[in-house]
Amino acid sequence: MAGSGTATGSAPAVRGGTASRRGGVLVRILIRLGVFLASLLVASLIIFWVCNALPGNVAQAMLGQSADPAAVRALEEQLGLNRPFFVRYGEWIGGMLTGDMGTSYLTHQQVGVQIAEKFGVTAWLVGFAMVLALLIAVPVGTFAALRRRHWAGFVTSGLSQLGLAIPAFWAGIMAVWLFGVWLRWFPANGYVPLTEDPAQWLAHLVLPVCSLALVQSAVLVRYVRSATIEVLSEDYYRTARAVGWREIPALLRHGLRNASLSVVTVLGLQLTTLLVGAIVIEQVFALPGLGSLLLQAVAQRDLVMVQGTVLVLVLAVLLVNFLVDLSYLLLDPRLRERR
Amino acid sequence: MSLLEVRNLSVAFGRRPPTLTGIDFTIDAGARVGLIGQSGSGKSVTALAVMGLLPEYATATGSIRLGGTELIGRPDALFAPMRGNDLSMVFQEPMTALDPTMKVGRQVAEVVRLHRKSSREQARALTLDMLEQVDLPDPEQVYDAFAHQLSGGQRQRVVLAMALINQPDLVICDEPTTALDVTVQQQVLRVLRHNLDAVGAACLFITHDLAVLSQVCDQVLVMLDGAIVEAGELKSVFTDPQHPYTRGLLATARLDQVAPGSRLPTVADFYRRPERTPGTEVAG
């Protein structure tokens, strides 16, 4: 007991009870959800508009450049291409909501079935690459921050700068040449579904995942480094050191969560580059993913397929950014309160 | 033998001329020593040097002994277990001193668990007890609060609890009340004094506020430009200052002796830094 019990009267009680915190969280989640849905709507409009405003229509492509204009017009009518923009958009979105993404005019395949088939390949590729990039970037970035005034830190930062300059496709080609053709450690290209042979599935993913992750981790190292340097200058880090934590444990216990706030933001933004990288890498390693599907569809002017694929990619990006927004609530208790 | 013996301590940052030169002082067990001086005089650097928390590009030379153990050059693996246990520190800024993402009770409890073998429940019980010791109302509620849910005074009490819970021999306080308003300042100082007594800890109290100094300390060190210019019992220094800078500091605090409307005294009226000849500063 302190000398007297009177002096505590002026101290305010703890702010923000549990109840108000929960309400705040719910409101925030609903706002984020609204933003997510609105972005998706706008994105779908833009995708549909761009795909339909492009020169060179499907009917022309199907019948060939030298086709009779009357026949082209007849086919347009048959496909419903001459109806107003919003009617066709509504039809597309309506179908989407019931799980029908349309049918390709060219291959007469269900777009939804095609995308579902290829989606797994890209998802594994990007997912593994993201995880691997983090596994590399967090320790390396932390090291570079802790030793930033030391030659080892300089070298690490320098190497990550160098990594930034490497395009993913070049890393991929080098990996194919070195590990696939020369050393023969891993298959140089192709894909085996997980359900068929898990060991072969993994073996086929190693090189593409590594080439994609290498470049990503170079970017992330820089963000982890600067986030860690910021934490190192924070008062709470100094407090942690003053109560007896050594450098690394102090960082892990009190720095990681705070630093991850900014790293997670970058992670969400990086997903876009990662997907673009995946499209390229799928070409290099002949993986049957969404990227290959998209490039093929673009080359064939298979607009229904392009629309569907791009929408799925956009959905993935928006969804991940929605999850990033939610993770802030998990990471930072200050955001959980109603203001 | 004194608890803390600082001999000929010099600190330099990088290749710049030394920030501290030839610092000598001792603190006996249980003593309250105030360290005053203006901003930039090297008070905080002295504290960080004792804590072994100077940035890596700083070099400290001389000797700092705590209970006979030499701290300068002590590897972090051996020094870290002493921090928070044998000596601890309270910083100036309570608003940012706590991890914003961890409940404050856990932050205090982990200081116990870091240094003592104790179960989660034991650490929690000790923490709740300590939170009560530093006069926090409703310790259970504070334990589960995040830093942003507490006021500045409450946060500084939590930091005090962290610094005191392992009953260290020496607590260094670096302007612990400067960021608080005056009424809260008084409460925190009272809690500090009370708990220093309870633990029997010595205290190195850094401040530039003479009123605060006189409430906590019985000895005083006066620092100027990285050197200690005067040291002694609080009473004798306050009544009979030897160094002109100390005389100036004391005079500026005597606002009751200023005639209304007249110019306030400044330290410069009593003490002027020796002129430095151009070119000699760089050589340091």
Boltz contact constraints between the chains, C-beta under 6 A:
constraints:
  - contact:
      token1: [A, 2]
      token2: [B, 135]
      max_distance: 6.0
  - contact:
      token1: [A, 2]
      token2: [B, 191]
      max_distance: 6.0
  - contact:
      token1: [A, 2]
      token2: [B, 194]
      max_distance: 6.0
  - contact:
      token1: [A, 3]
      token2: [B, 194]
      max_distance: 6.0
  - contact:
      token1: [A, 7]
      token2: [B, 187]
      max_distance: 6.0
  - contact:
      token1: [A, 8]
      token2: [B, 135]
      max_distance: 6.0
  - contact:
      token1: [A, 8]
      token2: [B, 137]
      max_distance: 6.0
  - contact:
      token1: [A, 11]
      token2: [B, 153]
      max_distance: 6.0
  - contact:
      token1: [A, 11]
      token2: [B, 154]
      max_distance: 6.0
  - contact:
      token1: [A, 12]
      token2: [B, 151]
      max_distance: 6.0
  - contact:
      token1: [A, 14]
      token2: [B, 141]
      max_distance: 6.0
  - contact:
      token1: [A, 14]
      token2: [B, 145]
      max_distance: 6.0
  - contact:
      token1: [A, 14]
      token2: [B, 149]
      max_distance: 6.0
  - contact:
      token1: [A, 15]
      token2: [B, 149]
      max_distance: 6.0
  - contact:
      token1: [A, 16]
      token2: [B, 149]
      max_distance: 6.0
  - contact:
      token1: [A, 149]
      token2: [B, 57]
      max_distance: 6.0
  - contact:
      token1: [A, 235]
      token2: [B, 93]
      max_distance: 6.0
  - contact:
      token1: [A, 235]
      token2: [B, 96]
      max_distance: 6.0
  - contact:
      token1: [A, 235]
      token2: [B, 97]
      max_distance: 6.0
  - contact:
      token1: [A, 236]
      token2: [B, 98]
      max_distance: 6.0
  - contact:
      token1: [A, 236]
      token2: [B, 99]
      max_distance: 6.0
  - contact:
      token1: [A, 239]
      token2: [B, 97]
      max_distance: 6.0
  - contact:
      token1: [A, 241]
      token2: [B, 53]
      max_distance: 6.0
  - contact:
      token1: [A, 242]
      token2: [B, 83]
      max_distance: 6.0
  - contact:
      token1: [A, 242]
      token2: [B, 89]
      max_distance: 6.0
  - contact:
      token1: [A, 243]
      token2: [B, 84]
      max_distance: 6.0
  - contact:
      token1: [A, 243]
      token2: [B, 111]
      max_distance: 6.0
  - contact:
      token1: [A, 243]
      token2: [B, 162]
      max_distance: 6.0
  - contact:
      token1: [A, 244]
      token2: [B, 80]
      max_distance: 6.0
  - contact:
      token1: [A, 244]
      token2: [B, 83]
      max_distance: 6.0
  - contact:
      token1: [A, 244]
      token2: [B, 84]
      max_distance: 6.0
  - contact:
      token1: [A, 244]
      token2: [B, 114]
      max_distance: 6.0
  - contact:
      token1: [A, 246]
      token2: [B, 76]
      max_distance: 6.0
  - contact:
      token1: [A, 246]
      token2: [B, 80]
      max_distance: 6.0
  - contact:
      token1: [A, 254]
      token2: [B, 99]
      max_distance: 6.0
  - contact:
      token1: [A, 257]
      token2: [B, 101]
      max_distance: 6.0
  - contact:
      token1: [A, 258]
      token2: [B, 101]
      max_distance: 6.0
  - contact:
      token1: [A, 333]
      token2: [B, 146]
      max_distance: 6.0
  - contact:
      token1: [A, 334]
      token2: [B, 148]
      max_distance: 6.0
